[in-house]
């Protein structure tokens, strides 16, 4: 158990609490692993986080958290679609995940629309 819990990195609320290995903010609902982003930033590498604040890395499996429209496809990508073996890239317009989705092929996604599975 952590004695002095850090404030929320999103809303700066001081009322964060510990749940399993995560720290949770009751005001904005943000969840994060304490110290994970600080260790990665100390190594000098770029940190990419998912929609809830988990740090992503190459080869992770993620789940799409909201429905996405795809040009040329009337159905789009539904929320809850699992994407396996992602690759983190320096993309255009914030599209920092390169992946292959069954039924759609290769595409790039924003890290703000996925959650680590």
DSSP file (Angstrom, degrees, kcal/mol; ACC not computed):
  #  RESIDUE AA STRUCTURE BP1 BP2  ACC     N-H-->O    O-->H-N    N-H-->O    O-->H-N    TCO  KAPPA ALPHA  PHI   PSI    X-CA   Y-CA   Z-CA
    1    1 A X              0   0    0      0, 0.0     2,-0.4     0, 0.0    20,-0.0   0.000 360.0 360.0 360.0 137.5    0.0    0.0    0.0
    2    2 A X        -     0   0    0      1,-0.2     3,-0.2     0, 0.0    16,-0.1  -0.682 360.0-157.5 -84.8 130.6    1.3    3.5   -0.9
    3    3 A X  S    S+     0   0    0     -2,-0.4     2,-0.8     1,-0.3    -1,-0.2   0.968  84.2  33.4 -73.7 -54.0    1.4    5.9    2.0
    4    4 A X  S    S-     0   0    0      0, 0.0    -1,-0.3     0, 0.0     2,-0.2  -0.872  82.2-153.4-107.0 101.7    1.3    9.2    0.2
    5    5 A X        -     0   0    0     -2,-0.8    11,-0.1    -3,-0.2     2,-0.1  -0.531  18.7-120.0 -75.6 137.5   -0.9    8.8   -2.9
    6    6 A X        -     0   0    0     -2,-0.2    10,-0.2     1,-0.1     3,-0.1  -0.367  30.8-101.3 -73.7 156.1   -0.1   11.2   -5.7
    7    7 A X        -     0   0    0      1,-0.1     7,-0.2     8,-0.1     2,-0.1  -0.341  52.5 -79.6 -70.9 160.8   -2.7   13.7   -7.0
    8    8 A X     >  -     0   0    0      5,-2.3     4,-1.6     1,-0.1    -1,-0.1  -0.396  33.1-144.9 -61.9 129.6   -4.5   12.9  -10.2
    9    9 A X  T  4 S+     0   0    0      1,-0.2    -1,-0.1     2,-0.2    -2,-0.1   0.694  96.3  44.9 -70.8 -16.9   -2.4   13.7  -13.3
   10   10 A X  T  4 S+     0   0    0      3,-0.1    -1,-0.2     1,-0.0    -2,-0.0   0.913 133.1   9.7 -91.4 -50.1   -5.5   14.7  -15.2
   11   11 A X  T  4 S-     0   0    0      2,-0.1    -2,-0.2    19,-0.0    -3,-0.0   0.436  90.6-125.5-113.6  -1.2   -7.6   16.9  -12.9
   12   12 A X     <  +     0   0    0     -4,-1.6     2,-0.2     1,-0.2    -3,-0.1   0.707  48.8 164.9  63.6  23.2   -5.1   17.4  -10.0
   13   13 A X        -     0   0    0      1,-0.1    -5,-2.3    -6,-0.1     3,-0.3  -0.475  33.7-151.9 -70.2 140.1   -7.6   16.0   -7.4
   14   14 A X  S    S+     0   0    0     -7,-0.2    -1,-0.1     1,-0.2    -9,-0.1   0.432  79.4  84.5 -91.2   0.1   -6.0   15.1   -4.1
   15   15 A X        +     0   0    0      2,-0.0    11,-0.5    -7,-0.0    -1,-0.2  -0.066  57.9 142.8 -96.3  33.6   -8.7   12.5   -3.3
   16   16 A X  E     -A   25   0A   0     -3,-0.3     2,-0.3   -10,-0.2     9,-0.2  -0.366  29.2-165.3 -71.9 153.5   -7.1    9.6   -5.2
   17   17 A X  E     -A   24   0A   0      7,-2.5     7,-3.4    -2,-0.1     2,-0.4  -0.942  20.6-108.1-138.6 161.0   -7.3    6.1   -3.8
   18   18 A X  E     +A   23   0A   0     -2,-0.3     2,-0.4     5,-0.2     5,-0.2  -0.736  29.1 177.4 -95.4 134.3   -5.6    2.7   -4.4
   19   19 A X  E >   -A   22   0A   0      3,-2.8     3,-2.4    -2,-0.4     2,-0.2  -0.935  65.3 -50.4-137.8 112.4   -7.4   -0.2   -6.1
   20   20 A X  T 3  S-     0   0    0     -2,-0.4    -2,-0.0     1,-0.3     0, 0.0  -0.458 122.2 -24.5  56.4-120.6   -5.4   -3.3   -6.7
   21   21 A X  T 3  S+     0   0    0     -2,-0.2    13,-0.3    -3,-0.1    -1,-0.3   0.283 125.9  84.6-102.7  11.2   -2.2   -2.1   -8.4
   22   22 A X  E <   -A   19   0A   0     -3,-2.4    -3,-2.8    11,-0.1     2,-0.4  -0.713  68.9-136.9-108.1 159.8   -3.8    1.1   -9.8
   23   23 A X  E     -AB  18  32A   0      9,-3.0     9,-2.1    -2,-0.3     2,-0.4  -0.972  26.8-160.0-111.8 133.9   -4.5    4.5   -8.3
   24   24 A X  E     -AB  17  31A   0     -7,-3.4    -7,-2.5    -2,-0.4     2,-0.6  -0.907  14.3-143.3-121.5 140.9   -8.0    5.9   -9.1
   25   25 A X  E  >  -A   16   0A   0      5,-2.3     4,-1.7    -2,-0.4    -9,-0.2  -0.911   6.5-160.5-100.2 120.7   -9.4    9.4   -9.1
   26   26 A X  T  4 S+     0   0    0     -2,-0.6    -1,-0.1   -11,-0.5   -10,-0.1   0.706  86.8  55.2 -73.9 -18.1  -13.0    9.5   -7.8
   27   27 A X  T  4 S+     0   0    0      1,-0.1    -1,-0.2     3,-0.1   -11,-0.0   0.915 126.9  12.2 -82.8 -44.3  -13.6   12.9   -9.4
   28   28 A X  T  4 S-     0   0    0      2,-0.1    -2,-0.2   -15,-0.0    -1,-0.1   0.551  95.5-122.6-111.3  -9.8  -12.7   12.3  -13.1
   29   29 A X     <  +     0   0    0     -4,-1.7     2,-0.1     1,-0.3    -3,-0.1   0.547  53.8 156.8  82.8   7.4  -12.5    8.5  -13.1
   30   30 A X        -     0   0    0     -5,-0.1    -5,-2.3    -6,-0.1     2,-0.4  -0.449  23.6-162.5 -69.7 137.0   -8.8    8.4  -14.3
   31   31 A X  E     +B   24   0A   0     21,-1.1     2,-0.3    -7,-0.2    -7,-0.2  -0.959  16.4 161.3-120.5 140.0   -6.9    5.3  -13.5
   32   32 A X  E     -B   23   0A   0     -9,-2.1    -9,-3.0    -2,-0.4     2,-0.6  -0.990  41.3-114.5-153.9 160.4   -3.1    5.0  -13.6
   33   33 A X    >>  -     0   0    0     20,-0.4     3,-1.4    -2,-0.3     4,-0.5  -0.873  43.4-120.3 -95.2 119.8   -0.1    2.9  -12.4
   34   34 A X  T 34 S+     0   0    0     -2,-0.6   -29,-0.0   -13,-0.3    -1,-0.0  -0.397  90.3   5.2 -66.6 131.3    2.0    5.1  -10.0
   35   35 A X  T 3> S+     0   0    0     -2,-0.1     4,-1.9     1,-0.0    -1,-0.2   0.268  97.3 107.3  85.6 -11.9    5.5    5.5  -11.2
   36   36 A X  H <> S+     0   0    0     -3,-1.4     4,-1.6     1,-0.2    -2,-0.1   0.925  83.7  41.2 -67.2 -44.3    5.1    3.8  -14.6
   37   37 A X  H  X S+     0   0    0     -4,-0.5     4,-2.3     1,-0.2    -1,-0.2   0.829 112.5  55.5 -74.0 -30.3    5.2    6.9  -16.7
   38   38 A X  H  > S+     0   0    0      2,-0.2     4,-1.7     1,-0.2    -1,-0.2   0.888 107.7  49.1 -68.2 -38.5    8.1    8.4  -14.6
   39   39 A X  H  X S+     0   0    0     -4,-1.9     4,-1.0     2,-0.2    -2,-0.2   0.895 113.2  46.5 -67.0 -39.9   10.3    5.4  -15.2
   40   40 A X  H  <>S+     0   0    0     -4,-1.6     5,-1.4     1,-0.2     4,-0.4   0.890 112.2  49.8 -70.2 -39.5    9.6    5.4  -18.9
   41   41 A X  H ><5S+     0   0    0     -4,-2.3     3,-1.0     1,-0.2    -1,-0.2   0.836 105.4  58.1 -68.4 -31.8   10.3    9.2  -19.2
   42   42 A X  H 3<5S+     0   0    0     -4,-1.7    -1,-0.2     1,-0.3    -2,-0.2   0.816 101.3  55.9 -66.7 -30.1   13.5    8.8  -17.3
   43   43 A X  T 3<5S-     0   0    0     -4,-1.0    -1,-0.3    -3,-0.3    -2,-0.2   0.588 116.2-117.5 -76.5 -10.3   14.8    6.4  -19.9
   44   44 A X  T < 5 +     0   0    0     -3,-1.0     2,-0.2    -4,-0.4    -3,-0.2   0.533  69.8 132.0  87.5   7.0   14.1    9.0  -22.6
   45   45 A X      < -     0   0    0     -5,-1.4    -1,-0.3     1,-0.1     2,-0.2  -0.577  63.6-100.9 -93.6 157.9   11.5    7.1  -24.5
   46   46 A X        -     0   0    0     -2,-0.2     2,-0.5    -3,-0.1    -1,-0.1  -0.544  32.5-142.1 -76.3 138.2    8.2    8.4  -25.6
   47   47 A X        -     0   0    0     -2,-0.2     2,-0.5     8,-0.0    10,-0.1  -0.906  15.5-171.7-107.3 122.4    5.2    7.4  -23.5
   48   48 A X        -     0   0    0     -2,-0.5     8,-3.3     8,-0.5     2,-0.3  -0.962   8.6-167.1-114.3 127.6    1.9    6.5  -25.2
   49   49 A X  B     -C   55   0B   0     -2,-0.5     6,-0.2     6,-0.2     5,-0.0  -0.824  14.4-127.0-115.5 152.8   -1.1    6.0  -23.0
   50   50 A X    >   -     0   0    0      4,-2.4     3,-1.3    -2,-0.3    65,-0.2  -0.094  48.4 -76.5 -83.2-170.8   -4.5    4.5  -23.8
   51   51 A X  T 3  S+     0   0    0     63,-2.9    64,-0.1    60,-0.4    61,-0.1   0.743 132.4  41.4 -63.0 -25.5   -7.9    6.1  -23.0
   52   52 A X  T 3  S-     0   0    0     62,-0.3   -21,-1.1     2,-0.1    -1,-0.3   0.359 123.4 -96.4-106.3   5.0   -7.7    5.3  -19.3
   53   53 A X  S <  S+     0   0    0     -3,-1.3   -20,-0.4     1,-0.3     2,-0.2   0.505  72.2 144.1  99.4   4.7   -4.0    6.2  -18.8
   54   54 A X        -     0   0    0    -22,-0.1    -4,-2.4     1,-0.1     2,-0.3  -0.577  55.1-113.6 -76.0 140.2   -2.4    2.8  -19.1
   55   55 A X  B     -C   49   0B   0     -2,-0.2     2,-0.2    -6,-0.2    -6,-0.2  -0.596  32.6-148.2 -76.2 129.0    1.1    2.9  -20.7
   56   56 A X        -     0   0    0     -8,-3.3    -8,-0.5    -2,-0.3     2,-0.3  -0.661  16.5-178.1 -97.2 153.5    1.1    1.0  -24.1
   57   57 A X    >   -     0   0    0     -2,-0.2     3,-1.6   -10,-0.1    29,-0.2  -0.943  40.1 -72.1-142.6 165.6    3.9   -0.9  -25.7
   58   58 A X  T 3  S+     0   0    0     -2,-0.3    29,-0.2     1,-0.2    27,-0.1  -0.296 116.0  24.8 -58.6 138.3    4.6   -2.8  -28.9
   59   59 A X  T 3  S+     0   0    0     27,-3.5    26,-0.5     1,-0.3    -1,-0.2   0.380  88.0 139.2  89.8  -3.6    2.8   -6.1  -29.1
   60   60 A X    <   -     0   0    0     -3,-1.6    26,-2.1    26,-0.2     2,-0.5  -0.253  51.1-127.5 -68.6 160.0    0.0   -5.2  -26.7
   61   61 A X        -     0   0    0     23,-0.2    56,-2.7    24,-0.2     2,-0.3  -0.950  32.5-177.1-107.4 130.8   -3.6   -6.3  -27.2
   62   62 A X  E     -DE  83 116C   0     21,-2.7    21,-3.3    -2,-0.5     2,-0.4  -0.839  20.1-137.6-126.5 163.1   -6.1   -3.4  -27.0
   63   63 A X  E     -DE  82 115C   0     52,-2.8    52,-2.3    -2,-0.3     2,-0.3  -0.974  24.8-119.6-121.1 134.7   -9.9   -3.0  -27.2
   64   64 A X  E     - E   0 114C   0     17,-2.5    16,-3.4    -2,-0.4    50,-0.3  -0.590  22.4-163.8 -72.8 129.7  -11.6   -0.2  -29.1
   65   65 A X        +     0   0    0     48,-2.4     2,-0.3    -2,-0.3    49,-0.1   0.601  67.1  29.8 -97.2 -12.6  -13.7    1.8  -26.6
   66   66 A X  S    S-     0   0    0     47,-0.6    -1,-0.1    12,-0.1    14,-0.1  -0.993  91.6 -91.3-144.7 153.4  -16.0    3.7  -29.0
   67   67 A X        -     0   0    0     -2,-0.3     2,-0.4    12,-0.1    11,-0.2  -0.350  42.4-156.6 -64.1 137.7  -17.4    3.1  -32.5
   68   68 A X  E     -F   77   0D   0      9,-2.8     9,-2.6    -2,-0.1     2,-0.3  -0.950  10.5-133.0-121.5 136.8  -15.3    4.4  -35.3
   69   69 A X  E     -     0   0D   0     -2,-0.4     2,-0.4     7,-0.2     5,-0.1  -0.672  19.7-160.1 -84.2 141.8  -16.3    5.3  -38.8
   70   70 A X  E >   -F   73   0D   0      3,-0.6     3,-1.9    -2,-0.3     6,-0.2  -0.990  22.5-116.0-125.6 127.6  -14.1    4.0  -41.6
   71   71 A X  T 3  S+     0   0    0     -2,-0.4     3,-0.1     1,-0.3     5,-0.0  -0.365 100.5  16.5 -61.2 135.5  -14.1    5.5  -45.1
   72   72 A X  T 3  S+     0   0    0      1,-0.1     2,-0.4    -2,-0.1    -1,-0.3   0.442 108.9  91.3  83.4  -0.6  -15.4    3.1  -47.7
   73   73 A X  E <   -F   70   0D   0     -3,-1.9    -3,-0.6     1,-0.1    -1,-0.1  -0.975  59.7-158.5-130.7 119.3  -17.0    0.8  -45.2
   74   74 A X  E    S+     0   0D   0     -2,-0.4    -1,-0.1     1,-0.2    -2,-0.0   0.782  89.8  47.0 -68.7 -26.1  -20.6    1.3  -44.2
   75   75 A X  E    S-     0   0D   0      1,-0.1    -1,-0.2    -6,-0.0     2,-0.0   0.865  86.1-167.3 -87.6 -35.7  -20.4   -0.5  -40.9
   76   76 A X  E     -     0   0D   0     -6,-0.2     2,-0.5    -9,-0.1    -7,-0.2  -0.233  41.6 -46.9  76.6-171.9  -17.2    0.9  -39.3
   77   77 A X  E     -F   68   0D   0     -9,-2.6    -9,-2.8   -11,-0.1     2,-0.1  -0.875  59.8-136.9-101.5 125.2  -15.4   -0.6  -36.3
   78   78 A X    >   -     0   0    0     -2,-0.5     3,-1.5   -11,-0.2   -14,-0.2  -0.457  25.7 -97.9 -81.4 151.9  -17.7   -1.4  -33.4
   79   79 A X  T 3  S+     0   0    0      1,-0.2   -14,-0.2   -14,-0.1    -1,-0.1  -0.453 110.7  37.8 -63.6 138.3  -16.8   -0.6  -29.8
   80   80 A X  T 3  S+     0   0    0    -16,-3.4     2,-0.3     1,-0.3    -1,-0.2   0.357  77.6 145.6  98.6  -4.2  -15.4   -3.7  -28.1
   81   81 A X    <   -     0   0    0     -3,-1.5   -17,-2.5   -17,-0.2     2,-0.4  -0.511  45.0-134.1 -68.4 129.1  -13.4   -4.9  -31.1
   82   82 A X  E     -D   63   0C   0     -2,-0.3     2,-0.5   -19,-0.2   -19,-0.2  -0.696  17.1-164.9 -87.9 136.1  -10.1   -6.5  -30.0
   83   83 A X  E     -D   62   0C   0    -21,-3.3   -21,-2.7    -2,-0.4     2,-0.3  -0.985  10.4-158.0-121.6 120.8   -6.9   -5.5  -31.8
   84   84 A X        +     0   0    0     -2,-0.5    16,-0.5    16,-0.4   -23,-0.2  -0.672  61.1  12.0-101.0 152.9   -3.9   -7.8  -31.3
   85   85 A X  S    S-     0   0    0    -26,-0.5    -1,-0.2    -2,-0.3   -24,-0.2   0.931  75.9-169.4  55.1  61.4   -0.2   -7.1  -31.7
   86   86 A X        -     0   0    0    -26,-2.1   -27,-3.5    -3,-0.3     2,-0.4  -0.361  11.2-147.3 -77.5 160.9   -0.2   -3.3  -32.0
   87   87 A X  E     -G   98   0E   0     11,-2.1    11,-3.4   -29,-0.2     2,-0.4  -0.998  11.9-134.3-130.2 128.9    2.9   -1.4  -33.1
   88   88 A X  E     +G   97   0E   0     -2,-0.4     2,-0.3     9,-0.2     9,-0.2  -0.692  34.5 167.3 -86.6 131.1    3.5    2.2  -31.8
   89   89 A X        -     0   0    0      7,-1.9     2,-1.2    -2,-0.4    -2,-0.0  -0.858  48.0-103.4-135.2 166.6    4.6    4.7  -34.4
   90   90 A X        +     0   0    0     -2,-0.3     6,-0.1     7,-0.0     5,-0.0  -0.778  60.2 179.8 -90.0  89.7    5.0    8.4  -34.9
   91   91 A X        -     0   0    0     -2,-1.2     3,-0.5     1,-0.1     2,-0.3  -0.202  29.8 -94.8 -91.3 179.6    1.8    8.9  -36.8
   92   92 A X  S >  S+     0   0    0      1,-0.2     3,-1.6     3,-0.2    -1,-0.1  -0.745 100.1   4.3 -94.9 141.0    0.1   11.8  -38.4
   93   93 A X  T 3  S-     0   0    0     -2,-0.3    -1,-0.2     1,-0.3     3,-0.1   0.791 133.8 -54.2  58.2  33.0   -2.7   13.7  -36.6
   94   94 A X  T 3  S+     0   0    0     -3,-0.5     2,-1.4     1,-0.2    17,-0.6   0.511  96.0 139.3  83.3   3.5   -2.3   11.7  -33.3
   95   95 A X    <   +     0   0    0     -3,-1.6    15,-0.3    15,-0.2    -1,-0.2  -0.672  16.5 156.1 -81.3  93.3   -2.7    8.3  -35.0
   96   96 A X        +     0   0    0     -2,-1.4    -7,-1.9    13,-0.4     2,-0.5   0.275  43.1  78.5-109.4  10.6    0.1    6.6  -33.0
   97   97 A X  E     -GH  88 109E   0     12,-2.0    12,-2.5    -9,-0.2     2,-0.5  -0.983  57.2-163.8-121.8 124.9   -0.9    2.9  -33.2
   98   98 A X  E     +GH  87 108E   0    -11,-3.4   -11,-2.1    -2,-0.5     2,-0.3  -0.923  30.8 144.0-104.5 128.5   -0.3    0.8  -36.3
   99   99 A X  E     - H   0 107E   0      8,-2.6     8,-2.6    -2,-0.5     2,-0.4  -0.922  47.5-118.2-154.4 174.0   -2.4   -2.4  -36.4
  100  100 A X  E     - H   0 106E   0    -16,-0.5     2,-0.5    -2,-0.3   -16,-0.4  -0.996  25.6-161.9-124.5 124.5   -4.3   -4.9  -38.5
  101  101 A X  E >>  - H   0 105E   0      4,-2.5     4,-2.8    -2,-0.4     3,-2.3  -0.919  27.8-110.7-110.4 129.1   -8.0   -5.4  -37.7
  102  102 A X  T 34 S+     0   0    0     -2,-0.5    -2,-0.0     1,-0.3    -1,-0.0  -0.339 104.5  14.3 -57.6 129.5   -9.8   -8.5  -38.9
  103  103 A X  T 34 S+     0   0    0      1,-0.1    -1,-0.3    -2,-0.1    -3,-0.0   0.256 129.5  54.0  88.9 -11.9  -12.3   -7.6  -41.7
  104  104 A X  T <4 S-     0   0    0     -3,-2.3    -2,-0.2     1,-0.2     2,-0.2   0.636  90.1-146.2-123.0 -29.4  -10.7   -4.1  -42.2
  105  105 A X  E  <  -H  101   0E   0     -4,-2.8    -4,-2.5     2,-0.0     2,-0.2  -0.559  51.6  -6.7  94.0-160.4   -7.0   -4.7  -42.9
  106  106 A X  E    S+H  100   0E   0     -6,-0.2     2,-0.3    -2,-0.2    -6,-0.2  -0.513  74.4 143.2 -76.5 136.8   -4.1   -2.5  -41.9
  107  107 A X  E     -H   99   0E   0     -8,-2.6    -8,-2.6    -2,-0.2     2,-0.4  -0.970  43.9-110.7-160.5 171.5   -4.8    0.9  -40.4
  108  108 A X  E     -H   98   0E   0     -2,-0.3     2,-0.3   -10,-0.2   -10,-0.2  -0.913  29.0-168.7-113.8 142.2   -3.7    3.4  -37.8
  109  109 A X  E     -H   97   0E   0    -12,-2.5   -12,-2.0    -2,-0.4   -13,-0.4  -0.859  24.3-113.6-124.0 158.6   -5.6    4.3  -34.6
  110  110 A X    >   -     0   0    0     -2,-0.3     3,-1.5   -15,-0.3   -15,-0.2  -0.725  21.6-131.7 -87.5 143.5   -5.4    7.0  -32.0
  111  111 A X  G >  S+     0   0    0    -17,-0.6     3,-1.0    -2,-0.3   -60,-0.4   0.704 102.6  70.5 -67.7 -17.9   -4.4    5.8  -28.6
  112  112 A X  G 3  S+     0   0    0    -18,-0.2    -1,-0.3     1,-0.2   -62,-0.1   0.562  96.5  51.1 -76.9  -6.8   -7.3    7.9  -27.1
  113  113 A X  G <  S+     0   0    0     -3,-1.5   -48,-2.4   -48,-0.0   -47,-0.6   0.259 102.4  69.9-112.6  11.4   -9.9    5.4  -28.6
  114  114 A X  E <   -E   64   0C   0     -3,-1.0   -63,-2.9   -50,-0.3     2,-0.4  -0.888  59.4-154.4-127.3 159.3   -8.4    2.2  -27.2
  115  115 A X  E     -E   63   0C   0    -52,-2.3   -52,-2.8    -2,-0.3     2,-0.1  -0.997  32.9-106.1-131.2 136.0   -8.0    0.5  -23.8
  116  116 A X  E      E   62   0C   0     -2,-0.4   -54,-0.3   -54,-0.2   -61,-0.0  -0.401 360.0 360.0 -62.0 130.5   -5.3   -2.0  -22.9
  117  117 A X              0   0    0    -56,-2.7   -55,-0.2    -2,-0.1    -1,-0.2   0.452 360.0 360.0 -86.6 360.0   -6.9   -5.5  -22.7
